[in-house]
């Protein structure tokens, strides 16, 4: 059964000649939250459906499962004899229980079975917009990681995170993740922030490049290898050498992946000295210069000795 919620929501707003901000105000939600519902990026919650039913008197079943743009809107309005919760005559919200699974168990972007033709969706479950309607870059700091696992599809959670815009990043959906730990050192250090682009499906994975992978168990930053065709697995690798034992390469099932973000660039405040290898090379160069100076001095002294002996 098709879900026409987002299309119907837009139709109701246009029918009433309301702006998105005005519609959001009537439903007691933020404008960005409303935009995600109307764009189909977020599955409707029961509370929102009830709010729409109470505000506009439309039957909940029609709101979800009928294309109301094809007929007269008044045809879909609830019978005034029904109570406000829409339970009379099996209409309105009283008819939602049979389809409750559709509302409370929305599919995650990558939890399709391996045999699926294509993994992923065109956009994340929730995005935020600036005043011009352009997408913001949502910032996910380390302290918000645990909440992100359950809140990545919750408009209210996403709206609480900081968001911003950067010039030149208008060709996709972006998020910035704070880096934790040493598993990707020296490529990414703890405290660095990586701006990442939404990966629409597994075919768009940049082979052996750094990605942020949101899994059911946590958020990891790894180099990703797509081995679905060969073994039905995604391979995750760390860059660290000194901590390789603590961060070995491992495989993950595609159904355990909630989101994938390709790391485009990093923002770093790390002005630490060069790595140990660089120090060793620098020391070797210094030693070589010193050896050459010693050799030069020795050769000069040797020439002087030979000259003195020749005079005798």
C-alpha positions as CSV (number, residue, x, y, z in Angstrom):
1,X,0.0,0.0,0.0
2,X,1.5,3.3,-1.1
3,X,2.2,6.0,1.4
4,X,1.1,9.4,0.1
5,X,1.7,11.4,3.3
6,X,4.4,13.8,2.0
7,X,2.5,14.5,-1.2
8,X,-0.8,15.0,0.7
9,X,0.9,17.3,3.2
10,X,2.2,19.6,0.4
11,X,-1.3,19.5,-1.2
12,X,-3.0,20.6,2.0
13,X,-0.5,23.4,2.5
14,X,-0.8,24.6,-1.1
15,X,-4.6,24.4,-1.0
16,X,-4.6,26.7,2.0
17,X,-2.0,29.0,0.4
18,X,0.3,28.6,3.4
19,X,4.1,29.0,3.5
20,X,6.1,26.1,5.0
21,X,6.9,28.2,8.1
22,X,3.2,29.0,8.6
23,X,2.3,25.3,8.2
24,X,5.0,24.3,10.6
25,X,3.7,26.9,13.1
26,X,0.2,25.4,12.9
27,X,1.6,21.9,13.6
28,X,3.8,23.1,16.5
29,X,7.1,22.0,14.8
30,X,10.1,23.7,13.3
31,X,10.3,24.8,9.7
32,X,13.2,22.4,8.9
33,X,11.3,19.6,10.6
34,X,8.3,20.3,8.5
35,X,10.4,20.5,5.3
36,X,11.7,17.0,6.0
37,X,8.2,15.7,6.3
38,X,7.0,17.3,3.1
39,X,10.0,16.2,1.2
40,X,9.6,12.7,2.3
41,X,12.9,12.5,4.2
42,X,11.2,11.7,7.5
43,X,8.5,9.1,8.3
44,X,5.5,10.7,10.0
45,X,5.0,10.0,13.7
46,X,1.7,9.2,15.3
47,X,1.6,12.5,17.2
48,X,2.1,14.5,14.0
49,X,-0.7,12.7,12.2
50,X,-3.0,13.4,15.1
51,X,-2.0,17.1,15.0
52,X,-2.9,17.2,11.3
53,X,-6.2,15.5,11.8
54,X,-7.1,17.9,14.6
55,X,-6.0,21.0,12.7
56,X,-7.5,20.2,9.3
57,X,-10.1,17.6,10.0
58,X,-8.8,15.2,7.3
59,X,-9.3,11.4,7.7
60,X,-6.0,9.9,8.8
61,X,-6.4,6.9,6.5
62,X,-6.8,9.1,3.5
63,X,-3.9,11.3,4.6
64,X,-1.6,8.2,4.5
65,X,-2.9,6.0,1.8
66,X,-5.0,8.1,-0.7
67,X,-3.8,10.6,-3.2
68,X,-6.0,13.4,-2.2
69,X,-4.7,15.7,-5.0
70,X,-6.7,13.6,-7.4
71,X,-10.1,14.6,-6.0
72,X,-11.9,17.3,-4.1
73,X,-10.2,17.8,-0.7
74,X,-13.5,18.0,1.0
75,X,-14.2,14.4,0.0
76,X,-11.4,13.3,2.4
77,X,-12.4,15.4,5.4
78,X,-13.6,13.5,8.4
79,X,-17.3,13.2,9.2
80,X,-18.2,15.8,11.8
81,X,-20.0,13.0,13.8
82,X,-16.6,11.4,14.5
83,X,-14.9,12.2,17.7
84,X,-11.7,14.3,17.6
85,X,-9.5,11.2,17.8
86,X,-11.2,9.9,14.8
87,X,-12.1,6.5,16.3
88,X,-15.8,6.4,15.3
89,X,-16.9,4.3,12.3
90,X,-13.3,3.0,12.1
91,X,-12.1,6.2,10.5
92,X,-9.4,8.7,11.2
93,X,-6.8,7.7,13.7
94,X,-8.8,4.8,14.9
95,X,-7.8,3.0,11.7
96,X,-4.1,3.6,12.1
97,X,-3.5,0.6,14.4
98,X,-3.6,-1.8,11.5
99,X,-0.9,0.1,9.7
100,X,1.1,1.1,12.8
101,X,4.1,-0.9,11.6
102,X,4.5,1.4,8.6
103,X,4.9,4.4,10.9
104,X,7.0,3.0,13.7
105,X,9.4,0.8,11.7
106,X,10.6,2.9,8.8
107,X,13.4,1.3,6.8
108,X,16.9,2.6,7.4
109,X,18.9,3.7,4.4
110,X,21.1,0.6,4.1
111,X,19.2,-2.2,5.8
112,X,17.9,-3.9,2.7
113,X,18.9,-7.6,2.1
114,X,22.0,-8.3,0.1
115,X,20.1,-9.4,-2.9
116,X,18.5,-5.9,-3.3
117,X,19.3,-4.2,-6.6
118,X,20.3,-1.0,-4.9
119,X,21.2,0.0,-1.4
120,X,20.4,3.3,0.1
121,X,18.2,6.3,-0.5
122,X,18.7,9.6,-2.3
123,X,18.9,11.7,0.9
124,X,19.4,11.0,4.6
125,X,16.3,10.5,6.7
126,X,16.6,14.1,8.1
127,X,18.2,17.2,6.8
128,X,18.0,20.9,7.9
129,X,17.5,23.9,5.8
130,X,18.7,27.5,6.1
131,X,16.4,30.5,5.5
132,X,17.0,30.4,1.8
133,X,15.9,26.7,1.6
134,X,19.5,25.4,1.1
135,X,20.7,22.4,3.1
136,X,22.8,23.0,6.1
137,X,25.8,21.0,7.1
138,X,24.9,19.3,10.5
139,X,27.8,18.9,12.9
140,X,28.0,15.7,15.0
141,X,30.5,16.1,17.8
142,X,31.9,13.2,19.8
143,X,29.5,13.7,22.7
144,X,26.5,13.4,20.4
145,X,27.6,10.1,18.8
146,X,25.7,7.8,21.1
147,X,22.5,9.9,20.6
148,X,23.1,10.0,16.8
149,X,22.7,6.2,16.6
150,X,19.0,6.5,17.6
151,X,18.4,10.1,16.6
152,X,19.8,10.2,13.1
153,X,16.2,9.9,11.9
154,X,14.7,12.1,14.5
155,X,14.1,15.7,13.3
156,X,14.1,17.1,16.9
157,X,17.5,15.5,17.7
158,X,19.0,16.7,14.4
159,X,17.7,20.2,14.9
160,X,19.4,20.4,18.3
161,X,22.8,19.8,16.7
162,X,24.8,22.8,15.3
163,X,24.6,23.4,11.6
164,X,26.3,25.8,9.2
165,X,27.1,26.4,5.5
166,X,30.3,26.4,3.5
167,X,30.8,27.8,0.1
168,X,31.1,25.3,-2.8
169,X,29.3,22.5,-1.0
170,X,25.9,22.6,-2.9
171,X,26.2,19.4,-4.9
172,X,25.0,17.0,-2.2
173,X,24.1,16.5,1.4
174,X,27.0,17.0,3.9
175,X,27.6,16.4,7.6
176,X,30.6,17.1,9.7
177,X,31.8,14.5,12.2
178,X,34.3,15.0,15.0
179,X,37.1,12.4,15.0
180,X,37.8,10.3,18.1
181,X,40.8,8.0,18.9
182,X,43.9,7.1,17.0
183,X,42.7,4.5,14.6
184,X,43.1,6.8,11.5
185,X,46.3,8.5,12.6
186,X,48.2,10.2,11.0
187,X,45.5,10.8,8.3
188,X,43.0,12.0,10.9
189,X,43.9,12.9,14.5
190,X,41.6,12.9,17.6
191,X,39.8,16.2,17.6
192,X,39.9,16.8,13.9
193,X,36.6,17.4,12.1
194,X,35.8,15.8,8.7
195,X,33.2,17.2,6.4
196,X,31.6,14.3,4.7
197,X,29.2,13.8,1.7
198,X,26.2,11.5,1.9
199,X,26.8,8.2,0.0
200,X,23.6,7.4,-1.8
201,X,24.2,3.6,-2.2
202,X,27.0,1.1,-1.9
203,X,27.9,1.5,-5.6
204,X,29.0,5.1,-4.8
205,X,31.6,4.0,-2.2
206,X,35.0,5.5,-3.0
207,X,37.2,2.4,-3.0
208,X,39.9,2.5,-0.3
209,X,39.0,6.1,0.7
210,X,38.1,7.4,4.1
211,X,34.4,7.2,5.1
212,X,32.3,7.7,8.2
213,X,30.3,4.6,8.7
214,X,27.2,4.7,11.0
215,X,26.5,1.2,12.1
216,X,24.1,-0.4,14.6
217,X,27.0,-0.7,17.1
218,X,28.5,2.8,16.7
219,X,30.1,5.4,14.4
220,X,33.5,4.5,12.9
221,X,35.9,6.3,10.6
222,X,37.7,3.9,8.3
223,X,39.0,3.2,4.8
224,X,36.2,1.3,3.1
225,X,36.5,-1.6,0.6
226,X,33.3,-2.8,-1.2
227,X,33.4,-6.6,-1.3
228,X,29.7,-7.2,-1.7
229,X,30.0,-8.9,-5.1
230,X,32.8,-11.2,-3.8
231,X,31.9,-12.0,-0.2
232,X,28.8,-10.0,0.6
233,X,30.8,-7.8,3.0
234,X,32.1,-4.3,3.5
235,X,35.7,-4.2,4.7
236,X,36.8,-1.5,7.1
237,X,40.5,-0.6,7.6
238,X,42.4,1.7,9.9
239,X,45.4,3.8,8.9
240,X,47.3,3.6,12.2
241,X,50.6,1.6,12.3
242,X,51.6,1.9,15.9
243,X,48.2,0.9,17.1
244,X,47.4,-1.7,14.5
245,X,46.8,-4.5,17.0
246,X,44.1,-2.5,18.7
247,X,42.5,-1.5,15.4
248,X,42.7,-4.5,13.0
249,X,40.9,-4.7,9.6
250,X,37.5,-6.3,9.8
251,X,34.3,-7.0,7.8
252,X,30.8,-5.9,8.4
253,X,27.4,-7.0,7.0
254,X,25.6,-4.5,4.8
255,X,22.4,-4.8,6.8
256,X,24.3,-3.5,9.9
257,X,25.1,-0.2,8.2
258,X,22.7,2.7,8.8
259,X,24.5,5.5,6.9
260,X,27.8,6.0,5.0
261,X,29.4,9.4,4.5
262,X,32.5,10.0,2.2
263,X,35.1,12.2,3.9
264,X,35.7,15.2,1.5
265,X,38.1,17.2,3.6
266,X,39.2,17.8,7.2
267,X,39.4,20.7,9.6
268,X,42.3,20.3,12.0
269,X,43.8,22.3,14.8
270,X,46.7,19.9,15.0
271,X,50.0,21.8,14.7
272,X,52.1,19.1,16.3
273,X,55.7,18.5,15.3
274,X,56.3,16.1,12.3
275,X,56.1,12.4,12.8
276,X,58.8,10.2,14.3
277,X,59.8,9.0,10.9
278,X,60.4,12.6,9.8
279,X,62.5,13.2,13.0
280,X,64.6,10.2,12.2
281,X,65.2,11.3,8.7
282,X,66.1,14.8,9.9
283,X,68.5,13.4,12.4
284,X,70.1,11.2,9.7
285,X,70.5,14.3,7.5
286,X,72.1,16.2,10.3
287,X,74.5,13.3,11.1
288,X,75.4,13.1,7.4
289,X,76.2,16.8,7.3
290,X,78.3,16.5,10.4
291,X,80.2,13.5,9.0
292,X,80.9,15.4,5.8
293,X,82.3,18.3,7.9
294,X,84.5,15.9,9.9
295,X,85.7,14.2,6.7
296,X,86.5,17.6,5.2
297,X,88.4,18.7,8.3
298,X,90.3,15.3,8.4
299,X,91.2,15.6,4.7
300,X,92.5,19.1,5.2
301,X,94.6,18.1,8.1
302,X,95.9,15.1,6.1
303,X,96.9,17.4,3.2
304,X,98.7,19.7,5.6
305,X,100.6,16.7,7.1
306,X,101.7,15.5,3.7
307,X,102.8,19.0,2.7
308,X,104.9,19.3,5.9
309,X,106.5,15.9,5.4
310,X,107.4,16.8,1.8
311,X,109.3,19.9,2.9
312,X,111.5,17.8,5.1
